[in-house]
Amino acid sequence: MDQPASPLDTIRGRIAQAARIAGRAPEAVELVAISKTHPAEAIAPLLAAGHRVFGENRVQEAQSKWPALREAYPEVQLHLVGQLQSNKAQEAVATFDCIHSLDRPSLVTALGAAMEKAGRRVPCFVQVNIGEEEQKGGCSLAELPALLAAAADAGIPVIGLMCVPPAGIEAAPFFALLAKLAADHGLHRLSMGMSEDFETAVMLGATHVRVGSALFGARG
Ligand SMILES: *Cc1c(COP(=O)(O)O)cnc(C)c1O
């Protein structure tokens, strides 16, 4: 008897299909399973199925949830998505293997100092406010070159760009713009695409898709 496909298998299959349509290798796309708000019991099936790359949006939640899981699965890679306060930089550097939300000069200073102190250089994406929305995280397009230069000066390994496009409107033009900005700056990785639009993002070059609710169900 066939088992019904798990959400993880379904999402992996959809990523692979989108990659093939775009002439890309499916392995070129990292699925970051966004487990924020979901307890360890919800994460366990993905770990048991071999998934190892997860994302959280709060330092404190990650620190309470992940140490025990990491003891059982030491190869876990934990990514930080979402706003990071400068006063949490040190904890973020100690807790995460990748940071997707470097978005302002004060955070460059704080993360640069934290990485120096810890002797641990955590790869970062610079988050761009791609729709130039008020109240949204991310640096403006105009600020991007200076922020990249500051990050380089601070010894922060910036590996690519990240965005969360405006809600309620076709995301493709924003993904395409992020890809162009990254290429203009010689950056090769793109963190873009969430549950609603990850296939579009993959077709437009995403190397990291951040999928939460499509894997874990709605957040309470
Ligand atoms: C919560 C979150 C996601 C995942 O969102 P879903 O719509 O649940 O897939 C992705 N990126 C960021 C920055 C998030 O905060």
The ligand as an SDF file (V2000), in Angstrom:
LIG
                    3D

 15 15  0  0  0  0  0  0  0  0999 V2000
    7.6940   32.9470    8.9100 C   0  0  0  0  0  0  0  0  0  0  0  0
    8.6650   33.2670    7.8490 C   0  0  0  0  0  0  0  0  0  0  0  0
    8.7840   32.4510    6.7140 C   0  0  0  0  0  0  0  0  0  0  0  0
    7.9090   31.2440    6.4430 C   0  0  0  0  0  0  0  0  0  0  0  0
    6.6290   31.6850    6.0980 O   0  0  0  0  0  0  0  0  0  0  0  0
    5.4930   30.6640    5.5550 P   0  0  0  0  0  0  0  0  0  0  0  0
    4.5580   31.5560    4.8370 O   0  0  0  0  0  0  0  0  0  0  0  0
    4.9060   30.0440    6.7710 O   0  0  0  0  0  0  0  0  0  0  0  0
    6.1540   29.6890    4.6870 O   0  0  0  0  0  0  0  0  0  0  0  0
    9.7480   32.7930    5.7780 C   0  0  0  0  0  0  0  0  0  0  0  0
   10.5480   33.8690    5.9390 N   0  0  0  0  0  0  0  0  0  0  0  0
   10.4510   34.6770    7.0140 C   0  0  0  0  0  0  0  0  0  0  0  0
   11.3570   35.8520    7.1060 C   0  0  0  0  0  0  0  0  0  0  0  0
    9.5080   34.4030    7.9920 C   0  0  0  0  0  0  0  0  0  0  0  0
    9.4240   35.2300    9.0420 O   0  0  0  0  0  0  0  0  0  0  0  0
  1  2  1  0
  2  3  1  0
  2 14  2  0
  3  4  1  0
  3 10  2  0
  4  5  1  0
  5  6  1  0
  6  7  2  0
  6  8  1  0
  6  9  1  0
 10 11  1  0
 11 12  2  0
 12 13  1  0
 12 14  1  0
 14 15  1  0
M  END
$$$$
